[in-house]
Amino acid sequence: MRVACVGGGPAGLYFALLMKLRDPGHDVRVFDRGVAGSAYGCGLVFGDDLLETFYRGDPRSGREIDRAAFRWVNQIVHVQGREVLHAGARGYSINRQRLLDILAGRARGLGVRIEFDREVKAPSRLPEVDLIVACDGANSRARLDTGRFQTSVRLGSNKYLWLGTGRVFDSFAFPFVPTDSGPVWAHAYGIDAESSTFIVECAPGTWTGLGFDTMPPQDCLRLLEKLFERQLDGHQLVGHARDDAKVRWLNFRTVTNQRWYDGKTVLTGDAAHTTHFTIGSGTKLAIEDVIALAGNLHRHGRLELALQSYQRQRQAALLQPQSEARLSAQWFENIPRYIDLKPHQFATLLHGCRSPLLPRLSPRLYYQLCHAAEEVTVLRELRKRVAPKVKAIYSRRMPSHPGGGSGTRLFGRAGELGTGASISHPPGRAGPG
């Protein structure tokens, strides 16, 4: 089979190497518009489940990823001058460029041809192939060129900024800082022994009130360093690839598609769907997409049947993550509803932000229910039995391809009335990727 992968991110590279592992005779080419070594973004976060998936798919690259991964332990919520520790949560993160280097090296070793600095503006301009895999992100040119996927895009209301810092966070940190214009907060986690990802988020009124809408990039970074002075401990904030021109505030784009394939073009990863970065499942879901796609292509003799099966399988698998992502995004878009709670109460509700009950109850009532469920054995056992069923029902009732509403499991079980996880949390499994 002749295959063209449009996009050289983790999903495109992993699909390419999986295809060559299944059949060395496949002719697989990856086209990436970026220059080699110029990955966008600082780091990715994931849990035991994705690491196990890497090992199952290709033990050789799985071992390299395992060795390169940064282990963080515990989560700390900084709010109202207090630190609330959520002990036991753990996860992994990795420098995005390091992950791409591992996957690209493995793919090349298997015979995949990778062409950097090659922008594919339209699939019709590609060489003649049997399959075009669009893995070029939320703004996929391959998807836009075809135009028959029935795509829906919704912009979140909050503004966010993806940065890096030389301060290494050994625990996943959620610092919330008050200002005269409203709270500003961050999602911070170490990605290697020298750096961390530091995602800043705030409401649109806070963004304009602080002047971020007109502020030059360097002034923006300096103000944020002042706001998060305590957490950064003297370290600076930097833009992507240490290029301050890359400092751009964004609104999260929730992308869904009614159709995931058209003719010989198929969507994967963010080109097919996005889940809000607060649940950190982007990389995990994209890798699961391409594993399913490679498996279906191997099982079915006809391309149409393989793509039909892939679409049906992955759209069903996305129901719960998409539902949780909408709830999580909604929680962070309504921070004023929770920010005046006592620190331990606020942290509990942060950990429960994916619960479908939370938006429907008063924050204090929800906290009381959480506290009772932790203290009373019968209620704790009842929650374990009922919560997964409630979440499953809620996910099925939500529209599969919403036009509204707002994805590594960042929060542990404590204080949560729902379930579902990627980041490990003893005794079972317990934030962007």
C-alpha positions in Angstrom: 0.0 0.0 0.0 1.2 3.5 -0.8 0.5 5.8 2.1 1.0 9.5 2.6 0.9 11.0 6.1 0.2 14.7 6.1 1.7 15.9 9.4 4.8 14.7 11.2 3.6 14.9 14.8 3.4 11.8 17.2 0.3 10.4 15.5 1.7 10.6 11.9 5.1 9.1 12.9 3.6 6.3 15.0 1.1 5.3 12.3 4.0 5.2 9.8 6.1 2.9 11.9 3.2 0.7 12.7 2.4 0.2 9.0 6.0 -0.8 8.3 6.1 -3.1 11.2 3.0 -4.9 9.9 4.3 -5.1 6.3 7.7 -3.8 5.3 6.4 -3.7 1.7 4.2 -0.7 2.4 5.5 2.5 0.9 5.0 5.1 3.6 5.9 8.8 3.4 5.5 11.5 6.0 5.2 15.1 5.0 5.8 17.8 7.7 5.7 21.5 7.0 8.1 22.3 9.9 11.9 22.2 9.8 13.5 19.2 11.5 14.0 19.9 15.2 11.5 22.8 15.3 8.6 21.2 17.2 5.8 23.4 18.4 5.0 23.2 22.1 7.0 22.4 25.2 5.9 19.1 26.6 3.3 16.4 26.7 1.8 14.7 29.7 0.5 11.1 29.8 -0.1 8.2 32.1 0.7 4.5 32.5 -2.0 3.5 30.0 -0.3 5.4 27.1 3.1 4.1 28.1 1.7 0.6 28.1 0.2 1.2 24.7 3.6 2.3 23.3 5.2 -0.9 24.7 2.5 -3.1 23.1 2.6 -1.3 19.7 6.4 -1.3 19.4 8.5 -2.3 22.4 11.7 -0.8 21.0 10.4 2.8 20.8 8.3 2.2 23.9 11.5 1.5 25.9 13.1 4.7 24.5 10.0 6.8 25.5 10.0 5.2 28.9 13.7 6.2 29.5 13.1 9.7 28.2 10.0 10.3 30.2 10.0 12.7 33.2 8.2 11.2 36.3 6.1 13.7 38.4 4.5 12.8 41.7 1.6 14.4 43.5 -0.5 17.5 42.5 -0.5 20.8 44.3 -3.2 23.4 44.2 -1.9 26.9 45.1 -4.9 29.1 46.0 -5.5 32.0 48.5 -1.9 31.8 49.7 -2.3 28.1 50.7 -1.0 24.9 49.1 -3.3 21.9 49.0 -1.5 18.7 48.4 -3.2 15.8 46.5 -0.8 13.0 47.4 -0.5 9.8 45.4 -1.3 11.1 41.9 1.5 10.5 39.5 2.2 10.7 35.8 4.7 11.2 33.0 5.7 14.0 30.7 8.1 14.3 27.9 9.7 17.1 25.8 7.7 17.1 22.6 10.8 17.3 20.4 12.4 14.4 22.2 9.3 12.3 21.6 9.3 13.2 17.9 13.0 12.4 17.6 12.4 8.9 19.1 9.5 8.1 16.8 11.1 9.6 13.7 14.3 7.7 14.3 12.4 4.4 14.7 10.3 5.1 11.6 13.3 5.9 9.4 15.0 2.7 10.7 12.0 0.8 9.4 12.1 2.4 6.0 9.6 5.3 6.3 10.6 8.4 4.3 10.2 11.6 6.2 10.2 14.9 4.3 10.5 18.0 6.5 9.9 21.6 5.4 7.3 20.2 3.0 3.9 21.8 3.4 1.0 20.0 1.8 -1.5 22.7 1.0 -3.9 20.3 -0.7 -4.0 16.4 -0.8 -4.6 16.6 -4.5 -1.0 17.9 -4.9 0.5 14.7 -3.3 2.1 12.0 -5.4 -0.3 9.2 -6.4 -1.1 7.1 -3.3 -3.7 4.6 -2.0 -4.3 6.4 1.3 -3.9 9.9 2.7 -3.8 10.1 6.5 -4.5 13.6 7.7 -2.7 14.1 11.0 -1.9 17.8 10.6 -3.7 19.1 13.6 -6.9 21.1 14.5 -6.4 23.5 11.5 -5.8 20.5 9.1 -5.3 21.7 5.6 -6.0 18.2 4.3 -9.4 18.3 6.0 -10.2 21.8 4.8 -9.2 21.0 1.2 -11.5 18.0 1.1 -14.3 19.9 2.9 -16.7 17.0 3.2 -16.2 15.9 6.8 -19.1 18.0 8.2 -16.7 19.8 10.6 -17.8 21.7 13.6 -15.5 24.1 15.5 -16.3 25.9 18.7 -14.0 28.5 20.4 -13.8 28.4 24.2 -14.2 31.6 26.0 -11.0 31.5 28.1 -7.6 32.8 26.9 -4.6 30.6 27.3 -0.9 30.8 26.6 1.5 27.8 26.2 4.9 28.6 27.7 8.0 27.0 29.1 10.2 27.7 32.1 13.6 26.6 33.6 11.9 26.0 36.9 11.4 22.2 37.2 8.1 21.2 38.8 8.4 17.8 40.4 4.7 17.8 41.1 1.9 18.9 38.8 1.0 22.4 40.0 -2.2 24.5 39.7 -1.3 28.0 40.9 -4.2 30.4 41.1 -3.2 34.1 41.4 -5.7 36.9 42.2 -5.5 40.2 40.4 -7.7 43.3 40.4 -9.2 42.1 37.0 -9.8 38.5 38.2 -7.8 35.3 38.8 -5.0 34.1 36.5 -3.9 30.5 36.8 -1.4 28.0 35.4 -1.1 24.3 34.7 2.6 23.5 35.3 4.6 20.2 35.1 8.2 19.2 34.6 9.2 17.7 31.2 12.8 16.9 31.8 15.6 17.7 34.3 16.0 21.3 33.1 12.5 22.6 32.1 8.8 22.5 32.6 5.6 23.4 30.6 3.7 26.4 32.0 0.3 27.0 30.5 -1.3 30.2 31.6 -5.1 30.6 31.5 -7.6 33.3 32.4 -11.1 34.6 31.6 -11.5 37.1 28.7 -12.4 39.9 31.0 -9.2 39.3 33.0 -7.2 39.2 29.8 -8.3 42.6 28.6 -8.4 44.1 32.1 -4.7 43.3 32.6 -3.9 44.6 29.1 -2.7 41.4 27.6 -4.7 42.1 24.4 -2.4 45.0 23.5 0.8 44.1 25.4 4.0 43.3 23.5 5.3 39.7 24.0 8.2 40.6 26.3 6.0 42.8 28.5 3.5 40.0 28.7 6.1 37.5 29.9 7.5 39.9 32.5 4.1 40.6 33.9 3.3 36.9 34.1 6.7 36.3 35.8 5.7 38.9 38.4 2.2 37.4 39.0 3.7 33.8 39.4 6.9 35.0 41.1 6.4 32.6 44.1 5.9 29.6 41.9 8.6 30.4 39.4 11.2 31.0 42.1 13.2 33.5 40.0 13.0 31.6 36.7 11.9 33.1 33.5 9.0 32.2 31.2 9.8 31.6 27.5 7.7 31.2 24.4 7.8 28.2 22.0 11.2 27.2 20.8 12.5 30.1 23.0 11.1 32.5 20.4 9.2 35.4 21.9 7.5 36.1 18.6 5.7 32.8 19.2 4.0 34.2 22.4 0.3 34.2 21.3 -2.8 34.0 23.4 -5.3 31.5 22.1 -8.9 30.3 22.5 -9.2 26.6 22.6 -10.8 25.1 19.5 -13.1 22.2 20.0 -13.1 20.3 16.7 -15.5 17.5 15.8 -16.4 15.8 12.5 -19.5 13.9 11.5 -17.3 11.9 9.0 -13.8 10.8 9.6 -13.0 9.8 6.0 -13.8 10.8 2.5 -12.6 8.7 -0.4 -9.0 7.8 0.3 -8.5 10.6 2.9 -8.9 9.8 6.6 -8.7 12.0 9.7 -6.7 11.2 12.8 -5.8 13.0 16.0 -6.6 16.7 16.3 -7.6 16.8 12.6 -10.5 14.5 13.6 -11.3 15.7 17.1 -9.9 17.9 19.9 -10.4 17.5 23.6 -9.7 20.4 26.0 -6.1 20.6 27.2 -7.2 20.4 30.9 -7.7 16.7 30.6 -4.4 16.2 28.7 -5.6 13.4 26.5 -4.7 14.8 23.1 -1.6 12.7 22.4 -3.2 9.6 24.0 -6.3 9.7 21.8 -4.3 10.5 18.7 -2.1 7.5 19.2 -5.1 5.3 19.9 -6.6 6.6 16.6 -3.6 5.5 14.5 -3.4 2.1 16.2 -7.0 1.5 15.4 -6.5 2.7 11.8 -3.5 0.5 11.2 -5.3 -2.5 12.8 -8.4 -2.0 10.6 -6.3 -1.6 7.4 -4.6 -4.9 8.3 -7.8 -6.8 9.0 -9.9 -5.6 6.1 -9.1 -6.3 2.5 -11.1 -3.3 1.2 -10.1 0.2 2.0 -13.8 1.4 2.4 -14.5 -1.3 4.9 -11.4 -0.6 6.9 -12.2 3.1 7.1 -15.8 2.5 8.0 -14.8 0.2 10.8 -12.2 2.7 12.0 -14.6 5.6 12.1 -17.3 3.6 13.9 -14.8 2.2 16.5 -13.1 5.6 17.3 -16.2 7.7 17.4 -17.7 5.4 20.0 -14.4 5.4 22.0 -14.4 9.3 22.0 -17.8 9.7 23.6 -16.7 9.7 27.2 -13.4 11.7 26.7 -15.2 14.3 24.8 -17.9 14.5 27.4 -15.3 14.9 30.2 -13.4 17.5 28.2 -16.6 19.6 27.8 -17.2 19.4 31.6 -13.6 20.2 32.4 -13.5 23.2 30.1 -16.8 24.4 31.5 -15.4 24.2 35.0 -12.4 26.4 34.2 -14.6 28.8 32.3 -16.6 29.3 35.5 -13.8 29.8 38.0 -15.6 32.7 39.8 -18.2 30.1 40.8 -15.6 28.3 42.9 -12.7 30.6 43.7 -14.1 31.9 47.0 -14.5 28.5 48.5 -12.0 27.5 51.3 -8.8 26.2 49.7 -9.4 22.5 50.5 -12.9 22.8 49.2 -11.8 24.5 46.0 -9.1 21.8 45.5 -11.7 19.1 45.9 -14.0 20.6 43.3 -11.0 21.1 41.0 -10.3 17.3 41.2 -14.0 16.7 40.4 -14.3 19.0 37.5 -15.3 16.2 35.1 -18.4 15.2 37.1 -21.7 15.8 35.3 -23.3 16.5 38.7 -21.0 19.4 39.6 -22.6 22.0 37.3 -26.0 21.0 38.6 -25.4 21.4 42.3 -24.3 24.3 44.4 -20.5 24.1 45.0 -20.8 23.7 48.7 -23.4 20.9 48.4 -21.2 19.1 46.0 -18.3 19.3 48.4 -20.4 18.0 51.3 -21.4 15.0 49.1 -17.8 14.4 48.3 -16.8 14.6 51.9 -19.5 12.2 53.0 -18.6 9.8 50.2 -15.0 9.7 51.5 -15.9 9.4 55.2 -18.8 6.9 55.0 -17.9 3.4 53.7 -21.3 2.6 52.3 -21.4 5.8 50.3 -17.9 5.3 49.1 -18.7 1.8 47.8 -22.0 3.1 46.3 -20.0 5.8 44.4 -17.6 3.2 43.0 -20.6 1.2 41.6 -22.8 4.0 40.4 -20.4 6.8 39.2 -19.1 4.9 36.1 -22.7 4.1 35.0 -23.8 7.7 35.5 -20.8 9.0 33.4 -21.5 6.4 30.6 -25.2 7.5 30.4 -24.3 11.2 30.4 -21.7 10.6 27.6 -24.2 8.8 25.5 -26.8 11.5 26.0 -24.5 14.3 25.0 -24.3 15.1 21.2 -21.5 13.1 19.5 -20.5 16.1 17.4 -21.5 19.2 19.4 -21.8 22.6 18.0 -21.5 24.0 21.5 -20.1 23.1 24.9 -16.6 22.9 25.5 -8.7 16.0 27.3 -3.9 12.3 30.7 -6.2 12.3 33.5 -5.0 15.2 35.7 -7.1 14.6 38.7 -7.3 11.8 41.2 -10.3 10.1 42.7 -10.5 12.1 45.9 -13.5 14.4 45.8 -14.7 13.1 42.4 -18.2 11.8 41.9 -17.3 10.6 38.4 -14.6 8.2 37.1 -12.4 7.6 34.2 -8.7 8.1 34.1 -5.3 8.2 32.3 -2.9 9.5 35.0 -2.2 6.8 37.6 -3.6 7.2 41.0 -3.3 4.3 43.5 -5.0 1.9 43.8 -6.4 2.5 40.3 -5.8 5.1 37.6 -6.3 8.8 38.4 -3.6 17.2 33.0 -2.2 19.0 28.3 -1.2 16.3 25.9 
